[in-house]
């Protein structure tokens, strides 16, 4: 196994911390838009969409659970692909994953400004917008620079902050139960329904779990804890999505007319204060996702640098035990994308990067079984199904996304040659 020891990093995150990180990574700002978007695609049947499309996601999660059980080092899908298929495939997988992380941080930082502008409209443009973006990203960078304990604590805090309004909304909407959407939900959508779009939308709503293994060098027992944290986390997320959809459809029968479905539903139950609480929850959600992205993105960059000619990127601060140079580079890149506004175009890479990560990991599982004993799925059925699920993304990529993917992979290939592994 071609990986270097990482004793410089401190292992401090336990099992329940991993479960919280999984929930934080997946339940982002999208959950506050999920009910209306799925309703527009599937109508009343959208009540079952989070449960129906959790099945292919769970297959992918099983692939990641098995792959993660073989490693204690940082890197996630990069490490899985590198071990199974060699350094080049691993580097390209890691490179695409990092691009997805940095563009996600940039785009959600802008989303944070937009949500905050609902309270303070002057923040939406110009210098105030730039100040909010810079401050929010630098604050997260500082927290993660000071130590993984602080970074993890911020993730736990924001996860709690986003779940409280969501769980409160679920309980309140089910207690009030303004209308019963269940009878109509059994009617299948008619001809012309965009099932592929609905599937892709729901699959991306569950995306984020694939990055949980990236900072494995700072987990107490990743080989034992990661697989089960992934499984428990994704089951909890599926339950949240289903209950949020049910509560929103009960409060607002036609969700297609609202761009802020949870806030609209909360307002219809308890008035404007409900919408305000949900909006604050959305802000907490984006901040939490950004904190997780800061952790995962900087650790992916750090993992890529191990054993390669990438200058000081693999440097670990001796006092705080964090990859400070990788954090600085990740922060600078995110700031550049966020402030320029070009993040909207580059965000296309996020979808392609997830495809690369899903596909590489699913294909790697049979080879990784030769390394050591770990979490096992039965036979080859799960990695085969995982590969097929990942390939669904391929057939839906338009030419612009394919072009963006080709450019990104080409840049990655050039970087691979320039930073070729050190020769012992």
N, C-alpha and C positions, 0 to 999 in steps of 0.2 A: 504494500500500500504506500503510494508516494505522497506522504504528508509528513510535515515536520512537527515536532512536539511544540506545545504552546503553554508551557508551565508559567510563562510570564502573565498570562491572563488568570484571573481569579474566578473560581467556580463557586457561585453564590446563589443561583436560581434553582429552586426545588420544583417538585411536581406541580403543586397548585399554582405556583408562579407561571409555569409553562401553560397551564390551562387558561389562565387569565391572559397571557400573551397571545394565545391562539384566538381567543374570543376577540381581543382588541384588534388583531391583525385583519380579521374577516369582517367584523361588525363595525364598519366605518360609516361615513356619512351616507353611503348608499342605502342603508336600511331605512332612512327617513324619506327616501324617494321610492323605495321598492314597491309599496302597495299600488301606487298610481301607475307606475310604468308597466307592471305586470298586468294590471287591470286593463290598460289600453290594448294590450296584446291578446289577452285571453278572456276578458270579460269576467263574469261571475266565477267561472272555472278557475280563475287565478288564485282562489282560496287554497287550492291544492298544489299550485305551482311550486312553492318552497319545499314541499314534501316530495313531490314527483321528481324534481330535478336534483334533489339531495342524493338520489341513488347513484348517478354517474359521478357526482362529486365524492361520495363516500368510497367509490372504487379507486379514485385517484388518491384519496387520503390513505387507503390501505397500502397502496404502493409506496407512498412516502413514509408511512409508519414502518414498513419492513425495511426500506433502505436506511432509514435513520437508526435502526437498531444495531447497525454494524459499525458505527463511528462515534467517537468521542471528541473529534476535532471540529473546528469551525469550517463552514463552506456550504453545507446543505447540498443542493442539487449539483453544484460545481464539483464537490468532492465525490458524489455518487457517480457522475458522468466521467470524471477523470479516472477514477479507480476502475470503472468498467470498460471504458473505451479509449483511454489514453489522454495525454496532456492537452492535445489540441481541442478535442471535443469538450473536455472539461472546461478549458479556458473560455471557449465560445459560449458555453452555457452560463458560466459565471459572469462573463461580460454582459450578456443580454439581461441577466437577472439584475445586475447593478444598474443598468440603464433604466430598467423598469422602476427600481427603487428611487432613483434620483428624480425622474420625471414625475413619479407619484408624489414625492415630497413637494416638488415645485407646484404641481397643479392643486393639491389640497391646501397649500399655503394661500393660494389665490382664492380658493373656495372659502377658507376661513375669513378672509377679508370681506367677501361678498355677504357671508352670514352675519358678520359683525356689523356690516353697514346697515342691516335692518334696524339696528339700534342707533347707529351713528352714520347717517348717509354720507357725510363728508369724507369718510374713509375709503370710499369706493375707487377714487381716482387720484392721480398725481402723487405729490410728495407724501400725503398721509397714508396712501396705499403702500408706498415703498417702505415707509417707516414700520408699518405693521408687519409686513412680510419679513423685513430684515430682523426686526426684534423677535418675532416668533421663532424663526429658524435659528438665530444665534442663541436664543435662550435654551432651546432644546439641545443645541450643540454643546453648550456649557454644561448642562446637566449630565449629558452622557460622557463628557470629558472628565468630569469630577469622579466618576466611578460607575461601574455597572450597577451597583446597589441603588444609586440615585436614579439612574436611567430606568431600571426595572420598577422602582418605586413610583416614578412618574407615570409609567404604563399602568400600574395597578390603580393609581389614583384616577386617571382618565377613564379607565375601563369601568370603574365603579361609577364615575360621573355620567357616563353614557348609558349604563345599564339601569340606573335608578329611574330616570324619566321613562325609559322604555318599559320596564317592568311595572312601574306605576300606571302607565297608560294602559297596558294589557289588563291589569286588575280592574281599573276603573271602567274600561270599556266593556268588560265582560260582566261586571256587576250591574252597570246601567242597562246594557243590552238593548239599545234603542230599536234595532231591527234584527231579524234573524236571516243572515245571508246564506245559511247552509242549504236549504231546499233548492234554491236556484243554482248553487254551485255544482250540482251534479249534471247540469246540462253542458254537453260538450260544445265548444265554439264551432261555428258554421264554416262553410267553404271559404277559402281565402285567408284563413287564419295563418299567421306567420309563426309556425311552430319552431322553425330554426332560430329566428330572432329571439323568441321567448326562451329557448334552451340556452342560447349564448348569453342572454341577459342574466338568467338565473345562475349559470355557471360562473360568470364573472362576479355575481353578487356574493358567491362563496369563495372567491379567490383571496389569497393572502396566506392561507395555511402553509403553502409551499415554502415560505420563507422562515418558518419556525426553527428549522435546523441550522440556519446560517450561523447564529451565535453559539453553537453547541459547546465551544470551548469555555463558556462561562456558565454552563449548567452543571449542577452537582453530579447527576448520573444520567447523561443523555441517552445512553444505550437502553437503559431500563425505562426511563420516564417519558422520553419523547413519543414513542409509539402510542402509549395509552393517553397521553395528554392530547395528542392529535385527535384520537377517536372520541374521547369525552368532549373535547372542545367543539368538534363539528356537530355532534349530536345536540349539544346545548344550543348551538347557533341555529340549527334547523328548527328546534322547538321555538326559539325566539321569533324567527321569521314567520312561522306558521301562525303563531298567536298574535303577532303584530298585524298580519294580513287579516286575520279574523276580526280583531278589534276595530281596525280601520274600516272594514266593510260593514261592520255592524253600525258604526257611528255615521258613516257617509256612504250611502248605498251606491252612488255612482262616483267612484274614485277618479275616473278619467277626466273629470272637470277640475281637479286640483293638482297644482304643481308641488304643493307641500302637504301631502296627504296626512301625515301624523299630526302636524301642527293644526291642520284644518279639522281633523277628527277630534283632537283634544279641545279645540276652541268650541266645537259644537256641543261638547259635553259639559265643560265647566267655564266657558267663556274665554276672553282674551288671555287671561293668566295662564291657561292651559297651553295656548300656542307659544307664549313666551317661554315657559318651562321647557317645552320640546325644542325650541330654537337654541336655548342654552345647552340642552343635551346634544344637539347637532354640533355646536361649537366644541364641546368636550370630546365628542366622537372624532372630529377631524384632528384635534390636538393630540388625542391618544394615538390615532393612526400615524400621524407624523412622528410622534416619539418612537413608535415601533419601527417606522421606516428609517429613522436616524440610526437606531441600533443595528437593524438588519443590513442596511446599505453600507454603513461604514465597516461592518464585520465582513461583508462579502468582499469589499475592496481589500481589506487586510488579508483575508484568506487567499485571494488571487495573487498577492505579493509574496507569499511565503515560497522561498526557494527560487524566486525569479529576480531578474535585474530590473527592479522597479524602485530603486533608490531607497529613501527612508520610509516608504509607505508601511512597511512591516514593523516600524518602531513602536514599542510599547512604553508608555510613560512609567518610569520606575516607582513613582509615588502613587499615582491613581490606578495603575495597572489597566489602562485603556489604550487602544491604538490611536493616539492623538493625531498623528499625521493623516491617517485614513479618515478620521472624523473631520479634520479641517478641509480635506479635498472634497469629500462628499458634501459638506456644507457649502463650499464655494461654488461647486457645480450646480447645486440646487438653487442657490441665490441667483446665479446667472440666468438659469432657465426661467425662474419665477418672475424676476424683474423685467426680463425682455419680453415676456408674454409668448415666446415661441414654444412654451411648454405644451400648448394645445396641439400643435402638430407633432411634437416629439412624443406626446402621450400615446400615439399610435403604437410606439415600440412596446408599450406595456403589455398589450395583448399578445404580441409576437413573442415577447420574452417569457410570458407565462406558458405559451405553447412549447417553447424550447425546453423549459423546465419540466413541464408535465411529460413531454415525450421522452426526454433523456432519462428521467427517473424511472418511468414505467418500463422502458427497454432495459435499464440497468439491473432491475431487481433479480432476474435469474442468475446473472453473473455474480452479483454481490453475495448470493447465498453460499458461494464457495469460500468466503472469507472466514466466517466464524458463525457460531450459533447466535440466533437472535429471534426477534418476532417473526413469525412465519404465517403466510397466507397459503391456502391449500393449492398445490399444484401450480400450473401456469395460467390458470383461468383469470386471476386477478390482474397480473401484468399484461396479459393479452387484451383484456377489456379496457384497462387503463390506456394502453396504446391506441385503441380504437377511439376512445373518448377524446384523446388529445388530437387525433387526426381529424375529428369533426371541425376543429378550429382551422385546420389547413384549408379545407374545401370552402370555407366561408370568407377567407381573406380576399379583399379586392386588390386590384393591381397596385394601388398606391401603398397599401400596407405591405404587399410583397416587395415593392421597390424599397420602402423604408427598411424592411427586414434585411434585404440584400445589402443595402448600404451599411447598416449597422454591423452585420456579420463580416463585411469586407474590412471595416475599420478594426473590428476585433481581430481579424486575421493578421493585419499589419502590426497591431500591438503585440500579438503573440510572437511574431518574428523578432520585433525589436526588444522584447523583454524575455527572450528565450531562457529556459531554465538554466541555472548555474550548473556548471560541470564540476563534479566532485574531484 
